[in-house]
Amino acid sequence: VCGRAFASLNRLYYHLEVQHGVDADGRAVERGAFACDECGRVYAVRRALKRHRETHRVPSGQCRICGLRVKNLGEHLQLKHRRAGDFDVTPGSFDRLGDLIA
């Protein structure tokens, strides 16, 4: 659709739904206001909300990389350490977060 390339099919499908409003088969996805029942953030497609909800399911604690005590360790790792290459937080890798809590 737009020519972008992705490392995995899952990321491609997510992009198609969020940015272009179609699923993997090219069918229109339901669009609307999907709100997180925990924090109130609103998403245009259900898949984006589902991905966001994962941030509420990760443990809180102290980051072993920088020592900061955080409420949401998964979100902290994604935002603060992924770009620096310290740790790659991707869907499915949350089983390793326990190793990073002090």
C-alpha positions in Angstrom: 0.0 0.0 0.0 2.7 2.5 1.0 5.8 0.6 0.2 7.2 0.4 3.8 9.1 -2.8 4.7 8.8 -4.6 8.1 10.9 -7.2 9.8 7.9 -9.4 10.7 4.5 -10.1 9.3 3.0 -9.1 12.7 4.4 -5.6 12.4 3.2 -5.3 8.8 -0.3 -6.4 9.8 -0.3 -3.9 12.7 0.8 -1.1 10.4 -1.8 -2.0 7.8 -4.6 -1.9 10.3 -3.5 1.3 12.2 -2.2 3.4 9.3 -4.3 2.1 6.3 -7.5 0.7 8.0 -7.2 -2.7 6.3 -6.4 -6.2 7.5 -4.0 -8.7 6.0 -6.5 -9.6 3.3 -7.3 -6.0 2.4 -10.6 -5.9 4.1 -11.6 -2.8 6.0 -11.1 -3.0 9.8 -13.6 -1.6 12.3 -12.6 2.0 13.1 -13.9 3.9 16.0 -12.9 5.0 19.5 -11.5 2.1 21.5 -10.7 3.2 25.0 -8.4 1.5 27.5 -10.4 0.7 30.6 -7.3 1.2 32.8 -5.9 4.5 31.7 -8.4 6.0 29.3 -6.2 6.3 26.2 -8.2 6.0 23.0 -7.2 4.2 19.8 -8.8 4.2 16.3 -8.5 0.5 15.8 -9.0 -2.4 18.2 -5.6 -4.0 17.4 -3.8 -0.8 18.6 -5.8 -1.0 21.9 -5.0 -4.7 22.3 -1.2 -3.9 21.8 -1.4 -1.0 24.3 -3.1 -3.2 27.0 0.1 -5.2 27.1 1.8 -2.3 28.8 -0.4 -2.7 31.8 0.4 -6.4 32.2 4.2 -6.0 32.8 5.8 -5.8 36.2 6.8 -2.6 37.9 10.0 -2.2 39.9 13.5 -0.9 39.6 15.3 -1.1 36.3 18.6 -2.9 36.4 19.9 -1.0 33.5 19.6 2.6 34.9 18.4 2.0 38.5 15.3 4.0 38.1 12.2 2.8 40.0 9.3 2.9 37.6 5.6 2.0 37.7 5.6 0.3 34.3 8.9 -1.4 33.6 8.0 -2.6 30.1 7.0 0.8 29.0 10.2 2.3 30.6 12.4 -0.2 28.8 10.7 0.4 25.5 11.0 4.2 25.7 14.3 4.7 27.5 16.5 1.7 26.5 15.4 0.3 23.2 16.8 3.2 21.2 20.1 2.9 23.0 20.3 -0.8 22.2 20.3 -1.8 25.9 17.3 -4.0 25.6 14.7 -4.8 22.9 11.2 -4.9 24.3 8.9 -6.5 21.7 5.6 -8.3 22.0 6.5 -11.8 23.2 9.7 -10.9 25.0 8.0 -9.9 28.3 9.0 -13.2 29.9 12.5 -11.7 30.2 11.5 -8.6 32.1 11.8 -10.4 35.5 15.5 -10.6 35.0 15.7 -6.8 34.8 13.8 -6.0 38.1 16.1 -5.2 41.0 
